[in-house]
Amino acid sequence: MGRHRHASAGSSCSSAFFFFFLRLVVAALVWCQAGVDVATAQKNAPAPEVRVGVILNMVSAVGQRRRVGIEMAVEDYYAARPGSAARIALRFRNSGGDVLGAASAAVDLIKNEQVQAIIGPQTSAEAEFVAHIGNRTHVPVVSYSATSPDLSPAQTPFFVRTAANDSFQAEPVAAVLAAFRWHAAVVVYEDSPYGCGILPALADALQGVGVRIMDRAAVPVDATDDRLDAVLYRFMAKPTRVFVVHMNPVLAARLFRRARNAGMMAVEYAWIATDGVGTFVDGLSSEDVDAMQGVVSLRPYVQATDQVRNFSARFRAKLRREYPSADDVVHDPTVMMLWAYDTAWALAAAADAAGISGPAFQTPQRSTALTDLDRLGVSATGATLLKAVQGTTFHGLAGNFTLVDGQLQLPAYEVVNIIGKGARTVGFWTPAGVTQDLNAVGAKGFKHILWPGETPYPPKGWVVSPNEQPIRVAVPVKRGFKQFVDVVEDPATGRTNVTGYCIEVFEAVMNNMPYQVHYQFVPYDDSSESYEKLVSQVSKQEADVAVGDVTITASRMEKVDFTMPFSDSGWSMVVAVRGDTSTSMWIFLQPLTTSLWLASLAFFCFTGFVVWVIEHRINPEFRGTPWQQFGLIFYFAFSTLVFSHKEKLESNLSRFVVIIWVFVVLILTSSYTASLTSMLTVQKLQPTVTDVRELHRRGDFIGYQEGSFIKDSLKKLGFDEAKMRSYGTAEQYADALSKGSANGGVAAVFDEIPYLKLFLSQYCDGYTMVGPVYKTDGFGFVFPRGSPMTADVSRAVLALAEGEEMALIEKKWFGEPGACPGQQGGGGGGGATVSSSSLSFRSFGGLFLITGVVSGLMLLVYLATFFYRERGELRAQEVAGSSPGSASSLGRLRAWLRHYDSRDMRSPTFKTWNNEESPRNGSHTQRWIDETGRSGRDADGRMQAATQEEAIGMSPISVSTGSEMVAGLASPASELGTSFDQRMEEAANSVKMQTPTA
């Protein structure tokens, strides 16, 4: 029974545990079911809605196509991402293609629909107004078609351009023109914000490659055919044949149809169109394409991927379903359609990434609200959504979607040639340049292009005469200097003959042109008054070219273009000369300048001193009393002038010095003789005026050639116009100069170098060219501004100048260049011989440098040798000659000088003195021996001998009598036999004898 009770208790515990566990399982199941129900409820709950407005022209086929593309983008995005955190809801509005309609649609979308972003509108004019509304309400306006550069995210931060800025096309267009070496073009553009916005960037790009915009025309969007014809016929009358077109495709198609009717889609014409044509060419009618045959256009490059082909097929199918009557033939989507698709995709991705909920607008607090614009609130989510859009990147249908500064970036442009029924790709443009393919090894340049008129040859880009008439060449009618231009009318035939140097040069240049040029000369009678009127004939288009002696000036180049000059440049003055009859008793000093006289004197003295220093100790001819040795220094140096020096030189050092010095003297005396001879024998003629400032100071009358720019230049130099007289011929120049300023003539005539050379070649005597040469650019041919012929003619002028033909032409009209030699030098001196200038030190500086270096070097060599060889005796002399009261340095110097002043008994000259007679003076040696023999060596005669030697043997630099007194006590024979120690002892004794006692 106890076991039974125990078993019952265990069974009860097990049942309790089972029921407890069962309750836990049921509770867990209930909790899990509740979690599943909550998750299911959350999953089935709709995602937050982000309202996006779309403004299109619903009544146009383009608007309908883009609506389909935008809807497909939203559907495709959420089909690929069904669990997006936010979904955009599109709200479409019709702008009707009108600016006010687009603005009204934007206000309606923001006020009533409270959209958080707007896609569109289609045109740049509509987008500009809507962008300002979005900027004020903080609603991002994302446009895939507003490409005008005038619309800038920098000015309207809430504007985002998901298309290519039109200014990006400027460099590709310039690259096309540069590839065919066109230097001039005409720009035709649509008169709208879309058309005008590209002009600044296009002008800069064309200027960067050397292309000038010759003309431009703004064509209204609704221009009539008559208006288009007027523009085209205006262009036909000008020589430029390269046209750049920037218009919407509808207006461009009308323009090309009218151009074909006017005969401008033919050979010699080149048409370059922007992407407004190239992007939409596939959607144009066959008639429009036929009118564009040969046009080269651009379009943004889009790679034809499988994704693009799949979208194109689905797009055509959906467009047929929704708009059955839209087009008979549904075309593939354009690049702009792909941008619209990518724009909607980017907004959906940005809303999903930003996690934006429903709209939230803050109502403005204004006391008065006059219009709906004043009642618009400010979006609280706009800034967040804008930032998300700008940071969105993906690979879309049109390529990589990347925004930089709120604008889409393009990797390349495709260059197409409209031929046949469509467009054919002929090349690609990237920032690296133009290539035929986009791969790394693509060939440079373009593929084969078929130009208007079905010609494979690129047009020249301009024509010589637009109306196929000979070009009109204006020539001046001159009264004088007809060697340059001469216009003569034949009275028998009435025909005008134009000849002259300038005319023959022009004809030679035309014959060397790479193409044929037909021209006719048109004389201009008023050119004698002023050549400015002749130049104005070209700037006013009354003449096509001006040929003659027309000088290139900066003021004229502001109106016209000049070729390279074909003549000498500069202008100066010519004056009369008079004979110099003045004589001077000091004319012999004039051949050398003062500096050269002083330098010559200094080197004469220096050379004599160097020779004396070297020869003094070893040559008896350079010894004697101080005055004798001073005289010897000057006599020896100056005697080299006539090579009469008779002193025999013992040292090779002094001989070398004299050799160099004699060479210098030879050149110096020869130059002096030649210059003095020229001064005494050649007729000397001096110009009456040598400086422009002298004319100012004296107030003389001056002359210039009539019709020349010289008159204005003289005014700038400060001359009074009342003191100026104009002349037309060389004869008048000579007559006025011969009279002089005081007798009704002039003191000087100012003119250009070619005229002055011609004048001086005819009047070789009595006139000369003086003064500075003021620079000009010479004579050039005059062409209209921007004329493409200017560069070709300039190249032909250079080619002519490098050959012999130019020299032959100059010889024909001006004679031999050396016919009057006085004219050809430096400033073009006249026929008179002007006085020679004096010889200056600069002319002989090299000679003086050589002799100075040689003399100085020989002197240093001698002194170094002297101090080295005599160093022992010099020390002994210092000891012997020093006294307790004298300074050591002064005593040392005296000792050195005493030793230098003594004879060098080791010299061969003194060793053979007793056995040989002097080669120059035979009695000198014997006389010296007799005098020294009579002196003896006794104490009474020692002072007498010393006195005699002091008077005869001292040099100019002797400072003591001690050394010569010692020398005077002995004959040469005994002096040679006396040791140095004995002579030093005798010198000390003689000093003691001379020292007075206290």
BARODO-986197 format. One record per residue (C-alpha): residue in three letters; x, y negated, z negated. Coordinates in steps of 0.02 Angstrom, whole numbers, plus 50000, padded with zeros to 5 digits. Example, Ala and Ser with C-alpha at 12.3 -4.5 7.8 and 13.67 -1.06 7.14 Angstrom:
# residues 2
ALA506155022549610 SER506845005349643 
This chain:
# residues 998
MET500005000050000 GLY501444988649966 ARG502144992550136 HIS500454988650212 ARG500394971750128 HIS502144967850186 ALA501754972650366 SER500204961450366 ALA501234946750309 GLY502524949050450 SER501164950250581 SER500404933750522 CYS502094924750539 SER502354931150716 SER500624925150769 ALA500944907850697 PHE502584906150791 PHE501754911850953 PHE500364899050939 PHE501634885250899 PHE502684889351052 LEU501114890151159 ARG500644872651101 LEU502394866151149 VAL502274873651324 VAL500554866151351 ALA501154849151292 ALA502654849951409 LEU501554854651555 VAL500384840351517 TRP501854827951505 CYS502614834051670 GLN500944832651758 ALA500754814951693 GLY502514810651759 VAL502104818051928 ASP500484808351936 VAL501404792151892 ALA502764795552023 THR501454799552152 ALA500524783852109 GLN502124773552123 LYS502584781552287 ASN500904778452363 ALA500904760152304 PRO501204747752449 ALA502924739152459 PRO503014720252431 GLU502564710752589 VAL503734697652663 ARG502784686652784 VAL503724681652942 GLY502994669753070 VAL503344671553256 ILE503094656753373 LEU502974661253559 ASN502194654953718 MET500874668453725 VAL500194663153894 SER501874666053983 ALA502534682754038 VAL504144679553943 GLY503174676653781 GLN502194692553805 ARG503754702853836 ARG504624695953683 ARG503134699253571 VAL503204717453623 GLY505064718353587 ILE504914710353415 GLU503494722153365 MET504524737053423 ALA506004731453318 VAL504954730853158 GLU504164747653196 ASP505834755753233 TYR506634748853075 TYR505304755452956 ALA505194771853050 ALA507034774253017 ARG506884767852836 PRO505174772652768 GLY505674769352588 SER506124751052609 ALA505944740052456 ALA505054726552556 ARG504134726152720 ILE503964711252835 ALA502264706752903 LEU502254697453069 ARG501124682353096 PHE501094676853279 ARG500664659353338 ASN500534652153514 SER501554636253551 GLY500904634453728 GLY502684629853782 ASP502494612653702 VAL503534604253568 LEU502034597953471 GLY501194614853490 ALA502714623253414 ALA502764610753271 SER500904613053238 ALA501124631853236 ALA502534630453112 VAL501524619252995 ASP500054631453004 LEU501164646452966 ILE501994637952816 LYS500434629852745 ASN499094642952773 GLU500054659252794 GLN501464654352676 VAL502734663352785 GLN504474665452712 ALA505404664952879 ILE505034660153060 ILE505654668453219 GLY505744657053372 PRO505164646453457 GLN505774649753634 THR506544633353695 SER507884622153618 ALA506724607053617 GLU505384616453519 ALA506664624353402 GLU507424607453357 PHE505774600953285 VAL505364617253197 ALA507124618353124 HIS506904601653036 ILE505234607652964 GLY506054623552902 ASN507494613752829 ARG506284602952731 THR505254617652664 HIS506744629552640 VAL505994641952763 PRO507364649952872 VAL507064647353058 VAL507914661253157 SER508034658153345 TYR508624670553476 SER508384658653624 ALA508794640753567 THR510564639753636 SER510824620953647 PRO512384614953553 ASP511384600053490 LEU510534612153371 SER511824615453236 PRO511674625153074 ALA512864612353001 GLN511514598853019 THR510024609952977 PRO510654623152855 PHE509044633452863 PHE509244635853052 VAL510044652153109 ARG510534655253290 THR510534673753336 ALA511014669553515 ALA512594662953598 ASN512894644353587 ASP512914636753762 SER514564628353725 PHE515344645753723 GLN515094646053913 ALA516164630753945 GLU517824639953942 PRO517234654354055 VAL516594641754183 ALA518254632354176 ALA519194648854196 VAL518234652654356 LEU518674635654431 ALA520484637254377 ALA520624654554454 PHE520274647254626 ARG521304631354596 TRP519864619354615 HIS520254602354543 ALA518574593554565 ALA516774598454535 VAL515004591454526 VAL513884595954378 VAL512004598154402 TYR511034600954242 GLU509284601354175 ASP508694585154095 SER508244592653927 PRO509094596453762 TYR509544613453833 GLY510354605853988 CYS511224590753909 GLY511954599753760 ILE513314608753858 LEU514054593153939 PRO515334587953804 ALA516054605453789 LEU516044607953978 ALA516944591454009 ASP518304595853883 ALA518534613353955 LEU518654607154135 GLN519884593554085 GLY520934606753999 VAL521194615954164 GLY521434600154268 VAL519694599354345 ARG518874582354360 ILE516984580054359 MET516714569454514 ASP514844567154490 ARG513414573354384 ALA511534573654405 ALA510154576754277 VAL508654585254357 PRO506974584354264 VAL506144600854224 ASP504624595854329 ALA505634587954471 THR504784587854640 ASP505564594754798 ASP505894577054857 ARG506854573254699 LEU507894588954722 ASP508234584554903 ALA508814567154856 VAL510064574254732 LEU510724586854856 TYR510914574555000 ARG511864562954885 PHE513094576854851 MET513254581055035 ALA513924563555070 LYS515404566554954 PRO516934577354988 THR516754588754837 ARG516034605854877 VAL516104614454706 PHE514504613554602 VAL514184619154422 VAL512334622454385 HIS511604623454209 MET509704625554215 ASN508314637154164 PRO508014650954293 VAL506404643554362 LEU507154626354399 ALA508774634054462 ALA507824644954586 ARG506954629654657 LEU508604620254670 PHE509434634254769 ARG507954635654886 ARG508104617054927 ALA510004618754944 ARG509774632655071 ASN508594621755171 ALA509864607555166 GLY511254618755233 MET512234618655070 MET512234637555046 ALA513484639255187 VAL515354640755212 GLU516454628255117 TYR515204627454972 ALA515474635554801 TRP514094637054669 ILE514484641954490 ALA512964644754377 THR512874647354189 ASP511944661454103 GLY510284652854134 VAL510384660854306 GLY511454676354277 THR510444682554129 PHE508764681754219 VAL509274685754398 ASP508564703254386 GLY506844695954347 LEU506814683654492 SER505844686354651 SER506674692454810 GLU506474675254890 ASP507374667054745 VAL508774679854753 ASP508954677154941 ALA509194658554912 MET510594661954788 GLN511694672654900 GLY513524669654859 VAL513224661354690 VAL514424666154549 SER513594666454378 LEU513904671354198 ARG512954681654071 PRO513374688253899 TYR514104705553910 VAL513014719653841 GLN513604737653854 ALA512304749253931 THR512244762453793 ASP511014776953773 GLN510134766953638 VAL509844752553760 ARG509214764253896 ASN508024772753775 PHE507354756053716 SER507124750253896 ALA506064765453939 ARG504974763653784 PHE504834744853811 ARG504204746653990 ALA502934759553936 LYS502244749053793 LEU502204733253898 ARG501134742154028 ARG499944748153893 GLU499714731253808 TYR499824719953961 PRO499294729954113 SER499184714654225 ALA500774705954164 ASP501894710954312 ASP501694721754462 VAL503464728054430 VAL504064728854250 HIS505924724254240 ASP507184730254114 PRO507344719353959 THR508564704853974 VAL509984700553855 MET508864687853769 MET507544701453745 LEU508864712253659 TRP509334697353549 ALA507484695753500 TYR507454714053452 ASP509044712553348 THR508364696753264 ALA506794705653201 TRP507864720353143 ALA509044708553049 LEU507594700052959 ALA506884716852906 ALA508594722452843 ALA508864705952751 ALA507154706852664 ASP507504724752614 ALA509244720752546 ALA508704705052453 GLY507214713552369 ILE506084698752401 SER504294699852338 GLY502794690052398 PRO502824671652447 ALA503064658352315 PHE502944640052363 GLN503164625352246 THR501884611852278 PRO502714594652299 GLN502284581552170 ARG501844566452277 SER500634552652235 THR500034551252414 ALA500024564352553 LEU499614556552718 THR499914571652832 ASP500034590452824 LEU501924588752825 ASP501824579452661 ARG500784593452586 LEU501984607352630 GLY502794615752482 VAL504564622252460 SER504894640852472 ALA505654648452316 THR506314663552412 GLY506994654352564 ALA508774652052502 THR508924670252451 LEU508234676452616 LEU509374664552714 LYS510904670952625 ALA510384688952657 VAL510124685552843 GLN511804677052861 GLY512664691752777 THR511804705252879 THR512914714952999 PHE512494730153104 HIS512724737053279 GLY511184732053374 LEU510574734153551 ALA511554718753610 GLY513144724053520 ASN513864719453351 PHE512694708053255 THR513844696253160 LEU513464678353111 VAL514864665653085 ASP514324648453023 GLY512524653353058 GLN512844657953242 LEU513024674353337 GLN514764678353402 LEU515044685553576 PRO516554696353624 ALA516484693153811 TYR515554685853960 GLU515184695454118 VAL515514686654284 VAL514284691954420 ASN514134688354606 ILE512354687054671 ILE512344696554833 GLY511034707354918 LYS509574710854804 GLY510424707454638 ALA512014703854545 ARG513674713154555 THR514974712254417 VAL516614704954480 GLY517534701954317 PHE517494698354132 TRP518024683554027 THR518724685553852 PRO519744673353747 ALA521274682253817 GLY520834677653997 VAL519964684254152 THR520094702654196 GLN519244714454317 ASP518884727054178 LEU518754725953990 ASN520014739653958 ALA521754735153904 VAL522534738854075 GLY521244729254176 ALA521924719354323 LYS521954700454307 GLY520784689654409 PHE519164694254495 LYS518604707854611 HIS518074704354790 ILE516804690054794 LEU515654686154939 TRP515414667154946 PRO514004657155024 GLY513964659855212 GLU514464678055181 THR516314673755188 PRO517584683455086 TYR518774668555080 PRO518654656654933 PRO518104639154984 LYS519404625354981 GLY518234615754866 TRP518204599454963 VAL518174592455138 VAL519184578355211 SER517674569855288 PRO515944574555227 ASN515104568155385 GLU516444575855498 GLN517044558555554 PRO518884553155552 ILE519384545955385 ARG519584527155380 VAL521364521655341 ALA521484503355291 VAL523144494855334 PRO523724477155288 VAL523984463655418 LYS525654455155375 ARG526444438955434 GLY528204444155391 PHE529244459555349 LYS528394468555492 GLN529644482455482 PHE528504489755348 VAL526814487555435 ASP526524479155603 VAL524784477055676 VAL524774471355857 GLU523254470055969 ASP523514473356154 PRO522634459056246 ALA522454469156405 THR521584484256330 GLY520974476756167 ARG521714491756076 THR522574489155909 ASN524294496955886 VAL524874499955709 THR526714503755682 GLY528044501855548 TYR529004511355418 CYS527494514955306 ILE526434520255454 GLU527734532355521 VAL527964539955348 PHE526084542455333 GLU525984550655504 ALA527424562255460 VAL526544567055298 MET524914570755389 ASN525844581955510 ASN526514591955362 MET524814594555280 PRO524194612555265 TYR522604607755358 GLN522154596055498 VAL521664578355454 HIS520844566455577 TYR521054548055537 GLN520964530855615 PHE521834514755561 VAL520744500055512 PRO521694483455496 TYR521244472855345 ASP521524454355380 ASP521354447755202 SER522824457655135 SER523994442655152 GLU523024433855015 SER523084448154893 TYR523424466754904 GLU522144469054766 LYS520794466354896 LEU521574480055003 VAL521554492054856 SER519744487354819 GLN519254493354993 VAL519594511054933 SER518784509254761 LYS517224501854842 GLN517194516454967 GLU517344504355113 ALA518924513955163 ASP519444531755129 VAL521324528555116 ALA522464513255108 VAL524184514655188 GLY525544501555183 ASP526804493455069 VAL525634494954920 THR526534495654754 ILE525964507654619 THR525444497854464 ALA524514502454306 SER523094490154339 ARG522794497354513 MET522814515254450 GLU521304511154342 LYS520294509554504 VAL521124521654624 ASP522364536054633 PHE524104534854708 THR525184548154785 MET527004550754738 PRO528044535354789 PHE528974536054954 SER530104520854930 ASP531324513154807 SER530594506054647 GLY530864489854552 TRP530894471154587 SER532234458054559 MET532794441154625 VAL533934434954764 VAL534874418354752 ALA536074408154856 VAL537944408454821 ARG539224394454826 GLY541114394354842 ASP542174392454686 THR543464379054727 SER544084376354551 THR545944379854517 SER546874381554355 MET548704380854305 TRP548344395354187 ILE547624406954318 PHE549044419354287 LEU548214423254119 GLN546514427554194 PRO546884445154259 LEU546944451654080 THR545724448453942 THR546304441253776 SER546114458053692 LEU547214466353822 TRP548554452753808 LEU548624454653618 ALA548644473653628 SER550054473353756 LEU551084461553647 ALA550814472453494 PHE551354488253584 PHE552884479553659 CYS553474475153483 PHE553014492053411 THR553954501453547 GLY555514490553526 PHE555464493153338 VAL555304512153354 VAL556784512853474 TRP557834501753359 VAL557434512453206 ILE557974528253295 GLU559554520953374 HIS560174509353235 ARG561274521953140 ILE562004530753290 ASN562144517553427 PRO563314502453409 GLU562314492953539 PHE560874491953414 ARG561964484453276 GLY562544466853240 THR561934451853144 PRO560104451453090 TRP559654438653224 GLN560544448853355 GLN559564464353307 PHE557904454953301 GLY558244448553474 LEU558754465753532 ILE557084473153477 PHE556074460853582 TYR557314460153726 PHE557384478853747 ALA555484480953745 PHE555094466553863 SER556524470753981 THR555564486554026 LEU554324475454119 VAL555584473754260 PHE556544489554213 SER558114479154175 HIS558564486954007 LYS560434491854006 GLU560644498253829 LYS561174516153825 LEU560074527053716 GLU560904540553614 SER559404549653538 ASN558224560853636 LEU556804554553527 SER557024536653584 ARG557254542153763 PHE555584551153759 VAL554754535653685 VAL555474524653822 ILE554954536653961 ILE553134536153906 TRP553204517353879 VAL553944514154052 PHE552524524154128 VAL551254513354035 VAL552144497454088 LEU552154503154269 ILE550264505454271 LEU549964489354174 THR551054478654288 SER550314486454446 SER548544482854387 TYR548994465154337 THR549794461854506 ALA548294468654601 SER547064458554500 LEU548054442354513 THR548264444954700 SER546394447254719 MET546044431354623 LEU547264421154726 THR546894427954900 VAL545054433654908 GLN543724420254932 LYS542704418454773 LEU540844415054787 GLN539764412854633 PRO537864414354626 THR536964398154591 VAL535894406954460 THR536364422454361 ASP534964424154233 VAL533084422554227 ARG533224412454066 GLU534274399754160 LEU532824396954280 HIS531674394454130 ARG532844382054050 ARG533134371754207 GLY531324372054263 ASP531784376654442 PHE530554381554577 ILE530474400054617 GLY529754409854763 TYR528824426154790 GLN528024435554934 GLU526234430954971 GLY524924443754923 SER526124452654805 PHE525854457554625 ILE527484448454585 LYS526524432354549 ASP525594440054402 SER527204448054339 LEU528084431154342 LYS526674423554241 LYS526934436954110 LEU528774432054103 GLY528244414354058 PHE528464405254224 ASP527304390754262 GLU526194393954412 ALA526494376054469 LYS528334380454490 MET527964395254605 ARG527964394954794 SER527404409154908 TYR528254414255070 GLY527854427155201 THR529424430255304 ALA531284433055280 GLU531634417155376 GLN530624407255250 TYR531604415455110 ALA533264409855185 ASP532654392255221 ALA531964389655045 LEU533534396354962 SER534684385855069 LYS533744369955024 GLY533754373254839 SER532494368754707 ALA532884350054712 ASN532624348254900 GLY530934356454925 GLY531544374454917 VAL531774386754775 ALA533204392154664 ALA532754410654673 VAL531544422054765 PHE530764436754672 ASP530224452054769 GLU530294470854771 ILE531924479954805 PRO531474486254981 TYR531064468555039 LEU532634461254961 LYS533724474555042 LEU532924470755210 PHE533204452055184 LEU535024454355134 SER535334465855282 GLN534804451455397 TYR535684437755297 CYS537314445455240 ASP538194428955202 GLY537694416255073 TYR536464426354968 THR536554439654834 MET535424449654721 VAL535684445954536 GLY534794447754371 PRO533914462754296 VAL532924475354399 TYR531144476454332 LYS530474494054352 THR528974498754460 ASP528464515154539 GLY528764510154720 PHE527574511454869 GLY526204524554873 PHE524684529254976 VAL523004524454899 PHE521584537154879 PRO519924536554785 ARG519904541954604 GLY519884560854592 SER520184563854777 PRO520784581754803 MET521894575754945 THR523014566054825 ALA523934581454762 ASP524184588754936 VAL524824572355006 SER526014570254858 ARG526754587354890 ALA526964582955074 VAL527844566655026 LEU529074575954915 ALA529414588655050 LEU529734574555175 ALA530904565455055 GLU531944581155028 GLY532254583355214 GLU533174573155345 GLU531634565855427 MET531404552455292 ALA533194546455315 LEU532954545555503 ILE531374535155481 GLU532264523055365 LYS533714521555486 LYS532534518155629 TRP531674503555544 PHE533024496355430 GLY534634500955520 GLU536194508855447 PRO536254508255257 GLY538054501555262 ALA537764488055393 CYS538044474855259 PRO539084483555125 GLY538924469655000 GLN537074473554981 GLN537244491554927 GLY538064490854757 GLY537354491254585 GLY536044478154578 GLY536094476354764 GLY537344462354776 GLY537264450554922 GLY538384447655069 ALA539534436454968 THR541024443054874 VAL540854439054692 SER542394435754586 SER543224450754507 SER543134452454320 SER544664452554210 LEU545474468754156 SER544984473253978 PHE545774483553841 ARG544434496753867 SER545134500154041 PHE546864504753971 GLY546354511553802 GLY546904529153850 LEU548654523553900 PHE548914513753739 LEU548284528653640 ILE549564540053723 THR551064528553697 GLY550524524353520 VAL550364542653472 VAL552024547253553 SER552974532653473 GLY552214535753302 LEU552564554353312 MET554384551753364 LEU554614539253221 LEU553934551753096 VAL555054565553163 TYR556574554353149 LEU556174548752971 ALA555824566452915 THR557474572252989 PHE558414557552912 PHE557754560552737 TYR558094579152748 ARG559874577752813 GLU560374563352699 ARG559504568952541 GLY561134572152447 GLU561894555352487 LEU560244546652453 ARG560234553652277 ALA562014547852252 GLN561574530552318 GLU560124529752196 VAL561274533652050 ALA562604521452108 GLY561414507452148 SER560304508451995 SER560514495651856 PRO559784495351681 GLY558664480651717 SER557964485751887 ALA556424496051916 SER556754513851969 SER555664512952125 LEU556394496452184 GLY558154502752153 ARG557804518752246 LEU557134508852394 ARG558674497652398 ALA559804512652393 TRP558884520952537 LEU558944505252643 ARG560814502752608 HIS561144520452661 TYR560074518852817 ASP560974502752866 SER562654511452866 ARG563374520053019 ASP563104538553040 MET564924544353054 ARG564364561653102 SER563644554753262 PRO564654559153418 THR564704540753462 PHE565734535853309 LYS566804551753309 THR567534547353478 TRP567624528553448 ASN569544527553433 ASN569864537953588 GLU568584531053712 GLU568064514053768 SER566264508953766 PRO565444512753933 ARG564484496353926 ASN565814484553848 GLY567624490553850 SER568364477053737 HIS567124479353597 THR567964494653520 GLN569714487453521 ARG569094471153445 TRP568244480653305 ILE569824490853269 ASP570914475353267 GLU569764466453146 THR569674481153027 GLY571564484053040 ARG571934466152992 SER570834467652841 GLY571914481752764 ARG571514490552602 ASP572354478852480 ALA571384471252341 ASP571604453552406 GLY570934457552578 ARG569454468252522 MET568274453752498 GLN568764446252665 ALA568364462252757 ALA566734464152666 THR566234446552711 GLN566664449552893 GLU565644465652901 GLU564224457452811 ALA564164444252948 ILE564334456453091 GLY563704473753042 MET562174470552932 SER560454475452997 PRO558884465052974 ILE558344476452833 SER559974475652729 VAL559644471352547 SER561424472652475 THR563184470252533 GLY563884485152440 SER563834498252574 GLU564524486952712 MET565864480452595 VAL566454498252571 ALA566414500952757 GLY567404484952786 LEU568874490652679 ALA569404504252798 SER569704506852981 PRO568654519353077 ALA570034532253064 SER570234530452876 GLU568344529352856 LEU568144546052940 GLY569444553652824 THR568744546752663 SER567634558252562 PHE565904553552507 ASP566424553352322 GLN567854541552356 ARG566734529752453 MET565464529852312 GLU566814525652184 GLU567454511352290 ALA565684504852307 ALA565464504952118 ASN567094495352096 SER566604482252222 VAL564944479652135 LYS565884476751972 MET567014464252056 GLN565534454352117 THR564614454551951 PRO564984438151858 THR565564439251680 ALA564574432451539 
